[in-house]
Each structure stands twice: as C-alpha cells, then as structure tokens.
Amino acid sequence: MNLAEQLRQAILDSGLSLNRVSIESGVPYSALHGFVNSGRDLKLSNVERLAALFGMRLTKPTKRKAGRRGVAPPRRP
C-alpha cells in the first residue's frame, strides 16, 4: 500500500468528516476533497500535516541495490 492509499484509508477510518480533518490538520477542505474523492495529489506540506494528525511517520524509502530487475543470472556450464 503506497503513502497516498495509507493516507486515504486513515482519513476514512478516522470517522471524522472531511471538514473536521481540514480544521484539525490545517489542510484546505478543497484539497482534501480532491484527494479523497478524485485521486488528486497533495502538496508535501499537506501530506506532512495529515501524517501528524493521524500519528503517521514519514520516512525515506530504502535504496534498492543496483542491478537488472527481472533478469535471471547467467547459467554456468
């Protein structure tokens, strides 16, 4: 589940109205409505506010090892 899906689910699971989430987080109602109902993106500052409201922690993703994905290693004779 990606970050956007997690935030949407947290909003829906909170039992709060979008208006109440907007007031408590400081995120504009129109931005919340567009995010939840139309799949629009949020500004990072709004993501941070929502994460703080719902007790979520934002972390950097771990780096993947360099290499070819989906390619089997060469066979040895």
SEFI-645513 format. One record per residue: residue number from 1; chain; z, x, y of N, C-alpha, C in turn. Coordinates in Angstrom, 3 decimals. Atoms other than C-alpha are relative to their C-alpha. Layout:
<nodes>
NODE   nr  kette        nz        nx        ny       caz       cax       cay        cz        cx        cy
NODE  NUM      A         Z         X         Y         Z         X         Y         Z         X         Y
...
</nodes>
This chain:
<nodes>
NODE   nr  kette        nz        nx        ny       caz       cax       cay        cz        cx        cy
NODE    1      A     0.000     0.858    -1.167     0.000     0.000     0.000     0.000     0.912     1.239
NODE    2      A     0.068    -0.853    -1.193    -1.013     1.567     3.318     0.974    -0.487     1.082
NODE    3      A    -0.959     0.296    -1.061     1.009     1.536     6.525    -0.229    -1.371     0.626
NODE    4      A     0.297     1.298    -0.616    -0.763    -1.470     8.045     0.459    -1.138    -0.909
NODE    5      A    -0.423     1.037     0.945    -0.148    -3.531     4.896     1.523    -0.099    -0.055
NODE    6      A    -1.459    -0.004     0.032     3.509    -2.472     4.848     0.578    -0.676     1.242
NODE    7      A    -0.481     0.626    -1.232     3.983    -3.495     8.487    -0.246    -1.506    -0.013
NODE    8      A     0.284     1.438     0.083     2.263    -6.851     7.963     1.007    -0.692    -0.917
NODE    9      A    -0.928     0.593     0.952     4.447    -7.519     4.945     1.415    -0.051     0.573
NODE   10      A    -1.338    -0.016    -0.610     7.619    -6.521     6.836     0.129    -1.118     1.027
NODE   11      A    -0.018     1.074    -0.998     6.720    -8.931     9.644     0.129    -1.348    -0.694
NODE   12      A    -0.020     1.285     0.700     6.061   -11.779     7.230     1.315    -0.212    -0.749
NODE   13      A    -1.241     0.112     0.768     9.137   -11.051     5.088     1.237    -0.147     0.880
NODE   14      A    -1.167     0.037    -0.882    11.434   -10.867     8.119     0.492    -1.411     0.265
NODE   15      A    -0.382     1.379    -0.302    11.414   -14.627     8.566     0.043    -0.276     1.492
NODE   16      A     0.023     0.164    -1.450    11.088   -14.070    12.312    -1.368    -0.505     0.441
NODE   17      A     1.277     0.413    -0.566     8.427   -15.752    14.382    -0.650     1.206     0.675
NODE   18      A     0.675    -1.096    -0.703     5.800   -13.520    15.944     0.539     0.143     1.414
NODE   19      A    -0.569    -0.052    -1.343     7.278   -14.439    19.308     1.317     0.790    -0.005
NODE   20      A    -1.288    -0.704     0.091    10.729   -13.197    18.218    -0.223     1.485    -0.295
NODE   21      A     0.314    -1.394     0.293     9.244    -9.995    16.742    -0.491     0.687     1.266
NODE   22      A     0.517    -0.545    -1.252     7.412    -9.455    20.022     1.133     0.309     0.974
NODE   23      A    -1.123    -0.178    -0.931    10.566    -9.895    22.084     0.904     1.152    -0.441
NODE   24      A    -0.944    -1.002     0.488    12.765    -7.712    19.871    -0.599     1.403    -0.090
NODE   25      A     0.623    -1.315     0.149    10.227    -4.919    19.423    -0.621     0.527     1.294
NODE   26      A     0.689    -0.405    -1.218     8.567    -4.904    22.839    -1.506     0.100    -0.174
NODE   27      A     1.439     0.000     0.266     5.116    -5.233    21.246    -0.570    -1.310     0.540
NODE   28      A     0.563     1.233    -0.546     2.917    -7.728    23.118    -0.375    -1.004    -1.104
NODE   29      A     0.287     1.059     0.970     2.528   -11.053    21.314    -1.467     0.013    -0.406
NODE   30      A     1.429     0.036     0.316    -1.266   -10.908    21.540    -0.380     1.122    -0.972
NODE   31      A     0.270    -1.112     0.910    -1.291    -7.509    19.796     0.517    -0.325    -1.403
NODE   32      A    -0.564     0.384     1.298     0.979    -8.805    17.023    -0.855    -1.057    -0.686
NODE   33      A     0.805     1.084     0.554    -1.057   -11.958    16.530    -1.321     0.545    -0.534
NODE   34      A     1.257    -0.584     0.448    -4.291    -9.999    16.314     0.173     0.872    -1.229
NODE   35      A    -0.277    -0.874     1.131    -2.737    -7.531    13.879     0.263    -0.804    -1.271
NODE   36      A    -0.395     0.775     1.175    -1.221   -10.108    11.535    -1.108    -0.943    -0.457
NODE   37      A     0.944     1.051     0.375    -3.909   -12.779    11.636    -1.463     0.422    -0.034
NODE   38      A     1.413    -0.390    -0.065    -7.147   -10.934    12.392    -0.265     1.414    -0.499
NODE   39      A     0.178    -1.344     0.529    -6.548    -7.483    10.933    -0.337     1.054     1.043
NODE   40      A     0.265    -0.997    -1.042    -6.863    -5.713    14.287     0.978     1.156    -0.115
NODE   41      A    -0.860    -1.182     0.008    -5.405    -2.249    14.727     1.036    -0.088     1.114
NODE   42      A    -1.048    -0.107    -1.013    -2.248    -1.467    16.680    -0.007     1.400     0.586
NODE   43      A    -0.214    -1.316    -0.604    -1.609     1.369    19.105     1.178     0.655    -0.715
NODE   44      A    -1.077    -0.734     0.661     0.622     4.075    17.687     1.357    -0.341     0.608
NODE   45      A    -1.282     0.333    -0.639     3.319     3.225    20.239     0.537    -1.336    -0.519
NODE   46      A    -0.428     1.293     0.538     3.387    -0.349    18.919     0.413     0.114    -1.462
NODE   47      A    -0.381    -0.240     1.392     3.493     0.849    15.312     1.403     0.595    -0.035
NODE   48      A    -1.321    -0.628    -0.053     6.492     3.019    16.201     1.084    -1.017     0.340
NODE   49      A    -0.977     1.036    -0.377     8.266     0.064    17.840     0.287    -0.932    -1.170
NODE   50      A    -0.194     0.890     1.148     7.699    -2.176    14.825     0.751     0.711    -1.118
NODE   51      A    -0.686    -0.771     1.037     8.789     0.553    12.424     1.494     0.098     0.321
NODE   52      A    -1.410    -0.087    -0.404    12.023     0.978    14.404     0.707    -1.335    -0.209
NODE   53      A    -0.604     1.329     0.153    12.668    -2.772    14.400     0.316    -0.303    -1.459
NODE   54      A    -0.172     0.328     1.412    12.260    -3.025    10.633     0.623     1.126    -0.816
NODE   55      A    -0.680    -1.079     0.697    14.048     0.217     9.795    -0.917     0.834    -0.873
NODE   56      A     0.966    -0.797     0.745    10.924     1.947     8.585    -0.083     1.389     0.630
NODE   57      A     0.119    -1.359    -0.491    10.421     5.691     8.887    -1.437     0.466    -0.162
NODE   58      A     1.357    -0.526     0.049     7.052     7.174     9.745     0.063     1.482    -0.311
NODE   59      A     0.045    -1.408     0.364     6.292    10.494     8.100    -1.446     0.458    -0.079
NODE   60      A     1.328    -0.567     0.153     3.330    12.823     7.988    -0.417    -0.098    -1.462
NODE   61      A     0.442     0.012     1.395     1.214    12.400     4.880    -0.017     1.425    -0.549
NODE   62      A     0.052    -1.318     0.617     1.349    15.256     2.406    -1.444     0.444    -0.102
NODE   63      A     1.355    -0.532     0.090    -1.650    17.532     2.320    -0.426     0.054    -1.453
NODE   64      A     0.559    -0.114     1.341    -3.903    17.386    -0.695    -0.488     1.420    -0.213
NODE   65      A     0.532    -1.321     0.319    -4.909    20.550    -2.462    -1.508    -0.024     0.181
NODE   66      A     1.443    -0.104    -0.169    -8.384    21.721    -1.611    -0.649     0.064    -1.372
NODE   67      A     0.723    -0.030     1.267   -10.886    21.230    -4.355    -0.965    -1.165    -0.075
NODE   68      A     0.977     1.067     0.184   -13.545    18.960    -5.699     0.670    -1.138    -0.738
NODE   69      A    -0.597     1.164     0.645   -12.295    15.492    -6.480    -1.016    -0.634    -0.937
NODE   70      A     0.841     0.731     0.906   -13.684    13.694    -9.469    -0.989     0.846    -0.773
NODE   71      A     0.912    -0.891     0.712   -15.436    16.720   -10.871     0.801     0.722    -1.075
NODE   72      A    -0.698    -0.648     1.104   -14.399    17.981   -14.276    -0.173     1.514     0.097
NODE   73      A     0.131    -1.459    -0.024   -13.707    21.703   -14.590    -1.089     0.428    -0.977
NODE   74      A     1.056    -0.452     0.906   -16.458    23.734   -16.247     0.553     0.245    -1.394
NODE   75      A    -0.413    -0.205     1.393   -16.335    23.920   -20.022    -0.072     1.481    -0.343
NODE   76      A     0.010    -1.398     0.465   -15.512    27.227   -21.647    -0.674     0.053    -1.367
NODE   77      A     0.680    -0.113     1.310   -17.671    28.406   -24.558     0.929     0.361    -1.120
</nodes>
